[in-house]
Amino acid sequence: MYQRNEHAETSLVALRQLIRDNPLGQLTTAITADGFPLIQSSHIPWVVAVDDESSETEKGRLLGHMAKVNPQVKAMLASVEGKPTATPGVSALEQEVLVVFTSAVQHYVTPKFYTETKPMTAKVVPTWNYATAHVRGKATIYYGAGPPSGATTNVAANDFLEKQLDLLSDYSEQVIMDYTGEGDRPIPWKVADAPGPYLDIMRKNIIGIEIEITELVGKYKMSQEMRAGDRQGVVAGFGKLGTETATAMSAIVAEKDKATTAAKAAKAAEKAE
């Protein structure tokens, strides 16, 4: 990912929050398997697991699940078929994987917003503001889940999927939907609300995937590289559009503008000493 210093987000806490706010990540793999494309991608909702939420060094793990009929999953299973594994139904992929998360708040930026530079020189062009987090890591897949009494059922796969599905549904219901059961808010749906036999069938038709994060990088491209007057013009311009996305973009650009102004002031003070 191309990075400018002005756009780079170095806080792992902030990047984990960006993922939680936008949990639908695009998983990309490059797996050599007969009958399948080398590069495949799927959009999957993920759960971020970390031991210390305040840590700026712990990268954590991504927990997800995928349908077995997905060609990307078939390539994964083909790549580990016949290879020895310490735990039945649990195999590590040899290839590194990439998951990309993109903020829902993204928008075209017209040069008309650059109220400082455009009147002076007209040397401005359109751009696009957005935020993204890129995760690289090593993936472990959990397969062979099914009814607890099934002869081919793998306990590890069942355990992983039970945990992952509970975490994902609890987060989605309570945080995304705000179904807390408090006051006039509805009671959140739980996986256990579905019939047991039906859940057994669902688990049998999916695999679990756990990614140990080796690299977590991201950026907030929110007009930080522009002049102060231009940044304020972007804030005002988006504020006047009146759409929900533009209003949210205006707020983020204003927040990043304050941070950029403070950083430049601190740097100037440091040079003056």
C-alpha positions in Angstrom: 0.0 0.0 0.0 1.3 3.4 -1.0 1.7 5.7 2.1 2.4 9.4 2.6 3.5 10.4 6.0 0.5 12.7 6.3 -1.9 9.8 5.8 -0.3 7.0 7.7 -2.2 5.7 10.7 0.4 4.2 13.1 -1.9 3.4 16.0 -2.8 -0.3 16.2 -5.7 0.6 18.5 -7.1 3.0 15.9 -6.7 0.4 13.1 -8.4 -2.3 15.1 -11.3 0.2 15.7 -11.4 0.9 11.9 -11.8 -2.8 11.3 -14.5 -3.2 13.9 -16.4 -0.2 12.4 -16.1 -1.8 9.0 -15.9 -5.6 9.6 -16.5 -6.7 6.0 -13.0 -7.4 4.8 -11.8 -8.6 1.4 -9.7 -11.8 1.8 -7.2 -12.3 -1.0 -5.2 -15.5 -1.4 -2.6 -16.7 -4.0 -2.9 -20.5 -3.8 -1.7 -22.9 -6.5 -4.3 -25.6 -6.9 -5.3 -27.5 -10.0 -8.5 -26.2 -11.5 -8.6 -22.9 -9.6 -7.4 -19.4 -10.3 -4.1 -18.4 -8.6 -5.5 -15.3 -7.1 -9.0 -15.3 -5.5 -10.9 -12.8 -3.2 -14.0 -13.0 -1.0 -15.8 -10.5 1.1 -16.2 -11.8 4.7 -17.2 -10.3 8.0 -14.4 -10.6 10.5 -14.0 -10.5 14.3 -10.8 -9.0 15.7 -9.4 -10.9 18.7 -6.8 -9.3 20.9 -5.7 -10.0 24.5 -5.0 -6.3 25.4 -7.3 -3.8 23.7 -5.0 -0.9 24.7 -1.9 -2.5 23.3 0.0 -0.7 20.5 2.2 -3.7 19.9 -0.1 -6.7 19.9 -1.5 -7.2 16.4 -4.0 -9.9 17.3 -6.0 -12.3 15.1 -8.9 -12.2 12.7 -11.6 -14.8 13.0 -14.0 -15.7 10.2 -15.9 -18.4 8.4 -16.5 -19.2 4.7 -18.9 -21.5 2.7 -17.3 -24.7 1.5 -18.8 -24.2 -1.9 -16.7 -21.1 -2.3 -14.0 -21.8 -5.0 -11.5 -20.0 -2.8 -12.2 -22.4 0.0 -11.9 -25.4 -2.3 -8.5 -24.1 -3.3 -7.5 -23.9 0.3 -8.7 -27.4 1.1 -6.9 -28.8 -2.0 -3.7 -27.1 -0.9 -3.7 -28.9 2.5 -5.1 -32.2 1.4 -2.9 -35.1 2.3 -0.5 -33.0 4.4 0.2 -34.1 8.0 -1.5 -32.1 10.7 -1.2 -32.2 14.5 -4.9 -31.7 15.0 -7.5 -33.4 12.7 -9.4 -30.8 10.7 -7.0 -28.0 11.4 -4.4 -27.0 8.8 -2.2 -24.0 8.3 -1.9 -22.5 4.8 1.6 -22.1 3.5 0.9 -18.9 1.7 0.5 -15.5 3.3 -3.0 -14.0 3.0 -4.2 -10.4 2.7 -7.4 -8.8 4.1 -8.3 -5.3 3.2 -10.8 -3.2 5.1 -12.3 0.0 3.8 -14.2 2.6 5.7 -17.8 3.2 4.6 -17.0 6.9 4.8 -15.3 7.6 1.5 -16.0 10.3 -1.1 -14.9 12.1 -4.2 -13.2 15.5 -3.5 -13.9 18.3 -6.0 -11.1 20.9 -6.6 -13.8 23.5 -5.9 -13.3 22.8 -2.2 -9.7 24.0 -2.2 -10.5 27.6 -1.3 -6.9 28.6 -0.7 -4.9 27.1 -3.5 -7.5 27.2 -6.4 -7.9 31.0 -6.4 -4.1 31.5 -6.1 -2.7 29.2 -8.8 -5.6 26.9 -10.0 -3.0 24.0 -9.6 -5.5 21.6 -8.1 -7.0 18.3 -9.3 -9.8 16.0 -8.0 -9.0 13.2 -5.6 -10.8 10.7 -3.3 -10.8 10.7 0.5 -10.9 7.3 2.2 -9.6 5.2 5.1 -8.3 1.6 4.9 -6.5 -1.0 6.9 -4.5 -3.8 5.4 -3.9 -7.1 7.3 -1.3 -9.6 6.3 -0.9 -12.9 8.1 -0.8 -16.6 8.3 -4.1 -18.4 8.0 -5.3 -21.6 9.8 -8.4 -23.3 8.5 -10.8 -25.4 10.5 -12.8 -27.9 8.5 -14.9 -31.1 9.0 -17.4 -29.6 11.5 -20.8 -31.1 11.8 -23.2 -32.8 14.3 -21.3 -33.7 17.5 -22.2 -37.4 17.0 -21.0 -37.5 13.4 -18.3 -40.0 12.7 -16.2 -37.5 10.7 -16.8 -34.5 12.9 -13.7 -32.7 14.0 -14.0 -31.3 17.5 -11.5 -28.5 16.9 -13.5 -27.2 13.9 -16.7 -27.4 15.9 -15.2 -25.5 18.8 -13.7 -22.8 16.6 -16.9 -22.2 14.7 -19.1 -22.2 17.8 -16.9 -19.5 19.3 -16.5 -17.5 16.0 -20.2 -17.5 15.2 -21.2 -16.4 18.7 -18.6 -13.6 18.7 -19.7 -12.4 15.3 -23.4 -12.5 15.9 -23.1 -10.9 19.4 -21.0 -8.0 18.0 -23.2 -7.5 15.0 -26.5 -7.6 17.0 -25.3 -5.5 19.9 -22.9 -3.0 18.3 -24.0 -2.7 14.7 -27.7 -3.1 15.2 -27.7 -1.7 18.8 -30.0 -4.5 19.9 -29.0 -4.4 23.5 -32.3 -5.4 25.2 -32.1 -2.2 27.3 -35.0 0.3 27.4 -36.9 0.2 24.2 -34.1 -1.6 22.3 -34.9 -5.2 21.0 -33.2 -8.2 22.5 -30.3 -9.3 20.4 -30.6 -12.5 18.3 -28.3 -15.3 19.4 -27.0 -18.3 17.5 -28.6 -20.6 20.1 -32.0 -19.2 19.0 -31.8 -21.3 15.8 -32.7 -25.1 16.0 -29.8 -27.4 16.9 -30.1 -29.7 13.9 -30.2 -26.7 11.6 -27.0 -25.3 13.1 -25.3 -28.7 12.7 -26.1 -28.5 8.9 -24.8 -24.9 8.7 -21.5 -25.8 10.4 -21.1 -28.8 8.2 -21.2 -26.5 5.1 -18.6 -23.9 6.3 -15.0 -23.8 7.4 -13.5 -21.5 10.0 -10.5 -19.4 9.3 -8.1 -17.8 11.8 -5.5 -15.3 10.7 -2.5 -14.6 12.9 -1.7 -11.0 12.0 1.9 -10.4 11.1 1.4 -6.9 9.7 -1.3 -4.3 10.3 -1.0 -1.0 8.5 -3.5 1.6 7.5 -4.1 5.1 6.3 -6.6 7.9 6.6 -6.4 9.9 3.4 -8.4 12.9 4.6 -6.9 16.0 2.9 -4.1 16.2 5.4 -1.6 17.0 2.6 -3.4 20.2 1.6 -2.9 23.7 2.8 -4.8 24.8 6.0 -7.2 26.9 4.0 -7.9 24.1 1.6 -8.5 21.7 4.5 -11.0 24.1 5.9 -12.6 24.4 2.5 -13.0 20.6 2.3 -14.7 20.6 5.8 -17.1 23.3 4.7 -17.7 21.9 1.3 -18.7 18.5 2.6 -20.7 20.1 5.3 -22.9 21.9 2.8 -23.6 18.8 0.7 -26.2 17.6 3.2 -25.8 13.9 2.7 -25.1 11.5 5.5 -21.8 10.4 4.0 -20.6 13.9 3.3 -21.5 15.0 6.8 -19.5 12.2 8.3 -16.6 13.0 5.9 -16.7 16.6 7.0 -16.3 15.6 10.6 -13.4 13.2 9.9 -11.5 15.8 7.8 -12.1 18.4 10.6 -10.7 15.9 13.2 -7.6 15.1 11.0 -7.2 18.9 10.3 -6.9 19.5 14.0 -4.3 16.8 14.4 -2.4 18.0 11.4 -2.4 21.6 12.7 -1.2 20.5 16.1 1.6 18.3 14.7 2.9 21.2 12.5 2.8 23.6 15.4 4.7 21.1 17.6 7.3 20.6 14.9 7.7 24.4 14.4 8.1 24.9 18.2 10.7 22.1 18.3 12.7 23.8 15.5 12.5 27.1 17.3 14.1 25.8 20.5 
